[in-house]
Amino acid sequence: MLESRFVEFGPGRNVHAQIGGRGPAVVFFPGNGGSIADFLPVMQQLAEDHRVIGLDLPGRSETDWPDVRFDFTADLQPVIDWTLSQLGVGSHTAVGHGSGTRVALHHAQRHFGKIQGVSMVEGYVNQEAQQQTAGKRYRRPIRMSADRVEAFEQRRKGHAVWLNNHSTFRESFNATQRAYDASQWVGELEIPIQVIIGDQGQTLPPISDNAGWHKQLNLTKIEMLEISLIPDAGYWVMLDDPDKVSESLRNFIKCARHAHD
């Protein structure tokens, strides 16, 4: 069972978190337009033998934040650092979805040696890699159940309302996030990288073509790269097939911890 908590960062600033389980720590960063609730089915499975921590960072309706300028690189990471310290999180594997991938990568860069690996769930180091790799039905629910789709759509509407009411935050954050490109330095992390991709039949390299995948994803400088294709799934792959995503993450976390040790 996961617990919902809030970590106070300052007046009017309360970060929502979902935590639970015992074992190796795994921290989840949702992307724009999403929240940690999108990862709950996966987190609940991993919590059987891992400590899972999901953060709704500023920009999600679940987290309290004023309508002020907010920079992706300068302002976001101190919020993450403080929140994780208050939750007692040490060395961990980072998981990012969509634009949350860039959050996870920047987090790993700032905490070199502490982050064991990064899993990029339908996330890419830059726009070029995304356009080359994502399926045609990229942003649509593919295999979610009807009740899951309804809850998902309600969450997305809530985030949209929040952002419309926080235009100063939205415009400053979006501009600084779009300008962020991890492709030039990602190899310096020297940690395992996983990419989980919803496979909708788009043209992709064979799973055994290591060099092809490195080139496809602009990850040529990554030595330890794992590709996980989830059949008939899209951008919200962790809701389309939480069982396969959980299994894939569990295996990657084990390998990342082994490489780190």
C-alpha positions as CSV (number, residue, x, y, z in Angstrom):
1,M,0.0,0.0,0.0
2,L,1.4,3.4,-1.0
3,E,1.2,6.5,1.3
4,S,0.4,10.0,0.0
5,R,2.5,12.7,1.7
6,F,3.3,16.4,1.3
7,V,6.8,17.9,1.8
8,E,6.8,21.6,2.6
9,F,9.4,23.6,0.6
10,G,8.3,27.0,1.8
11,P,5.1,29.1,2.2
12,G,2.5,28.0,-0.3
13,R,4.9,25.4,-1.7
14,N,4.1,21.8,-0.8
15,V,5.3,18.9,-3.0
16,H,3.1,15.8,-3.2
17,A,4.8,12.4,-3.0
18,Q,3.6,8.8,-3.1
19,I,5.9,6.4,-1.2
20,G,5.9,2.8,-0.1
21,G,7.6,-0.5,0.2
22,R,11.1,-1.6,1.4
23,G,14.3,-2.4,-0.4
24,P,16.4,-0.7,-3.1
25,A,15.1,2.8,-3.7
26,V,13.5,3.9,-7.0
27,V,12.4,7.5,-7.7
28,F,9.8,8.3,-10.3
29,F,9.5,11.6,-12.2
30,P,6.3,12.0,-14.3
31,G,6.4,14.1,-17.5
32,N,4.4,17.2,-18.4
33,G,0.7,16.7,-18.4
34,G,1.0,13.7,-16.2
35,S,1.3,12.9,-12.5
36,I,2.7,10.2,-10.3
37,A,-0.8,8.6,-10.4
38,D,0.1,7.5,-13.9
39,F,2.9,5.3,-12.4
40,L,0.8,3.9,-9.5
41,P,0.1,0.5,-11.0
42,V,3.8,0.0,-11.7
43,M,4.9,1.4,-8.3
44,Q,2.5,-0.9,-6.4
45,Q,4.1,-3.9,-8.1
46,L,7.6,-2.8,-7.4
47,A,6.8,-1.9,-3.8
48,E,6.7,-5.7,-3.1
49,D,10.5,-5.6,-2.9
50,H,11.6,-2.0,-3.5
51,R,11.2,1.3,-1.8
52,V,9.3,3.4,-4.3
53,I,9.1,7.2,-4.3
54,G,7.0,9.2,-6.8
55,L,7.2,13.0,-6.9
56,D,4.6,15.4,-8.3
57,L,6.9,18.3,-8.9
58,P,5.8,21.9,-9.4
59,G,3.5,22.1,-12.4
60,R,1.1,19.3,-11.3
61,S,-2.3,20.0,-9.8
62,E,-1.5,17.7,-6.8
63,T,1.4,20.0,-5.7
64,D,0.9,23.5,-4.2
65,W,3.0,26.2,-5.9
66,P,2.5,29.9,-6.6
67,D,2.3,31.5,-10.0
68,V,5.9,32.6,-10.2
69,R,8.8,32.3,-12.7
70,F,10.3,28.8,-12.5
71,D,13.4,27.7,-14.3
72,F,13.9,24.0,-15.3
73,T,17.6,23.9,-14.4
74,A,18.0,26.5,-11.7
75,D,14.8,26.1,-9.7
76,L,13.6,22.5,-10.1
77,Q,16.6,20.5,-8.8
78,P,16.7,22.2,-5.4
79,V,13.0,21.2,-4.9
80,I,13.9,17.6,-5.8
81,D,17.0,17.6,-3.5
82,W,15.0,19.0,-0.5
83,T,12.0,16.7,-1.0
84,L,14.2,13.5,-1.3
85,S,16.2,14.5,1.8
86,Q,13.1,15.0,3.8
87,L,11.9,11.6,2.7
88,G,15.2,10.0,3.7
89,V,16.1,8.8,0.2
90,G,19.8,7.9,-0.4
91,S,21.3,6.2,-3.5
92,H,18.6,5.2,-6.0
93,T,17.6,4.4,-9.6
94,A,15.7,7.2,-11.3
95,V,12.8,6.7,-13.6
96,G,11.4,9.4,-15.9
97,H,8.5,9.5,-18.2
98,G,8.4,11.7,-21.3
99,S,9.8,15.1,-20.3
100,G,10.4,13.6,-16.9
101,T,13.3,11.8,-18.5
102,R,15.2,15.1,-18.8
103,V,14.5,15.7,-15.1
104,A,15.9,12.3,-14.2
105,L,19.0,12.8,-16.4
106,H,19.7,16.2,-15.0
107,H,19.2,14.8,-11.5
108,A,21.7,12.0,-12.2
109,Q,24.2,14.5,-13.6
110,R,24.0,16.7,-10.4
111,H,24.4,13.6,-8.2
112,F,27.1,11.8,-10.0
113,G,27.9,8.4,-8.3
114,K,24.7,8.4,-6.2
115,I,22.2,7.5,-9.0
116,Q,22.6,3.9,-10.0
117,G,20.8,4.1,-13.4
118,V,18.2,6.0,-15.3
119,S,15.2,4.4,-17.0
120,M,13.7,6.6,-19.8
121,V,10.0,5.6,-20.2
122,E,8.9,6.9,-23.6
123,G,11.5,9.7,-23.0
124,Y,14.3,10.9,-25.2
125,V,17.4,13.1,-24.9
126,N,16.1,15.5,-27.5
127,Q,13.3,16.2,-30.0
128,E,15.1,14.5,-32.9
129,A,15.3,11.1,-31.1
130,Q,11.6,11.4,-30.2
131,Q,10.4,12.1,-33.7
132,Q,12.5,9.2,-35.1
133,T,11.3,6.6,-32.5
134,A,7.8,7.3,-31.2
135,G,4.8,5.5,-32.6
136,K,2.1,7.2,-34.8
137,R,-0.5,7.0,-32.0
138,Y,2.1,8.5,-29.7
139,R,0.0,10.5,-27.3
140,R,-3.2,8.4,-27.1
141,P,-4.2,5.7,-24.7
142,I,-3.8,2.4,-26.5
143,R,-4.8,-0.4,-24.2
144,M,-6.1,1.2,-21.0
145,S,-9.3,-0.1,-19.5
146,A,-12.3,2.2,-19.6
147,D,-12.2,3.1,-15.9
148,R,-8.5,3.8,-16.2
149,V,-9.0,6.0,-19.2
150,E,-11.7,8.0,-17.4
151,A,-9.4,8.6,-14.3
152,F,-6.5,9.5,-16.7
153,E,-8.5,12.1,-18.6
154,Q,-9.7,13.7,-15.3
155,R,-6.1,14.0,-14.2
156,R,-5.0,15.6,-17.4
157,K,-7.9,18.1,-17.2
158,G,-6.8,19.0,-13.7
159,H,-3.2,19.6,-14.8
160,A,-4.4,21.8,-17.7
161,V,-6.6,23.9,-15.4
162,W,-3.7,24.4,-13.0
163,L,-1.3,25.5,-15.8
164,N,-3.9,27.9,-17.2
165,N,-4.2,29.5,-13.8
166,H,-0.4,29.7,-13.5
167,S,0.6,31.2,-16.8
168,T,3.8,32.8,-15.5
169,F,5.0,29.5,-14.2
170,R,3.9,27.6,-17.3
171,E,5.6,29.9,-19.8
172,S,8.9,30.2,-18.0
173,F,9.2,26.5,-17.2
174,N,8.2,25.3,-20.6
175,A,10.7,27.7,-22.4
176,T,13.7,26.6,-20.2
177,Q,12.7,22.9,-20.4
178,R,12.4,22.9,-24.2
179,A,15.9,24.4,-24.4
180,Y,17.4,21.5,-22.4
181,D,19.3,18.9,-24.4
182,A,21.1,16.1,-22.6
183,S,22.6,14.4,-25.7
184,Q,26.0,16.2,-25.5
185,W,26.8,15.1,-22.0
186,V,24.7,12.0,-21.2
187,G,27.7,9.7,-21.8
188,E,29.5,11.3,-18.9
189,L,27.1,9.8,-16.5
190,E,28.8,6.4,-16.9
191,I,25.7,4.5,-15.6
192,P,23.3,2.1,-17.2
193,I,20.5,3.7,-19.3
194,Q,17.2,2.0,-20.1
195,V,14.7,3.1,-22.7
196,I,11.2,1.7,-22.6
197,I,9.3,2.2,-25.8
198,G,5.7,1.4,-26.8
199,D,5.9,-0.7,-30.0
200,Q,3.1,0.2,-32.4
201,G,4.8,-1.3,-35.4
202,Q,6.8,1.8,-36.3
203,T,10.1,1.3,-38.1
204,L,12.7,0.5,-35.5
205,P,16.1,-1.3,-35.5
206,P,16.1,-5.0,-34.6
207,I,16.4,-5.4,-30.9
208,S,19.8,-7.1,-31.4
209,D,21.2,-4.1,-33.4
210,N,23.1,-2.3,-30.6
211,A,24.8,0.2,-32.8
212,G,21.5,0.9,-34.6
213,W,19.7,1.7,-31.3
214,H,22.6,3.9,-30.1
215,K,22.3,6.0,-33.3
216,Q,18.5,6.0,-33.3
217,L,18.3,7.4,-29.8
218,N,21.2,9.8,-30.0
219,L,22.9,7.8,-27.3
220,T,26.1,6.8,-29.1
221,K,28.3,7.6,-26.0
222,I,26.3,5.3,-23.7
223,E,28.1,2.0,-23.1
224,M,25.4,0.3,-21.0
225,L,22.1,0.7,-23.0
226,E,19.1,-1.5,-22.6
227,I,16.1,-1.3,-24.9
228,S,12.7,-2.6,-23.8
229,L,9.9,-2.8,-26.4
230,I,6.4,-3.1,-25.0
231,P,4.1,-4.5,-27.7
232,D,1.0,-2.5,-28.7
233,A,1.6,0.3,-26.3
234,G,2.0,4.0,-26.6
235,Y,3.3,7.1,-24.8
236,W,1.4,6.1,-21.6
237,V,3.0,2.6,-21.8
238,M,3.0,2.2,-18.0
239,L,-0.8,2.4,-18.0
240,D,-1.2,0.4,-21.2
241,D,0.8,-2.5,-19.8
242,P,1.9,-2.0,-16.2
243,D,2.8,-5.7,-15.8
244,K,5.4,-5.7,-18.6
245,V,6.8,-2.3,-17.6
246,S,7.1,-3.4,-14.0
247,E,9.0,-6.6,-15.1
248,S,11.3,-4.6,-17.3
249,L,12.0,-2.0,-14.6
250,R,12.7,-4.8,-12.0
251,N,15.3,-6.4,-14.2
252,F,16.9,-3.1,-15.1
253,I,17.1,-2.0,-11.5
254,K,18.8,-5.2,-10.5
255,C,21.4,-4.8,-13.3
256,A,22.0,-1.1,-12.5
257,R,22.6,-2.0,-8.8
258,H,25.0,-4.7,-9.8
259,A,26.9,-2.3,-12.1
260,H,27.0,0.3,-9.4
261,D,28.4,-2.1,-6.8
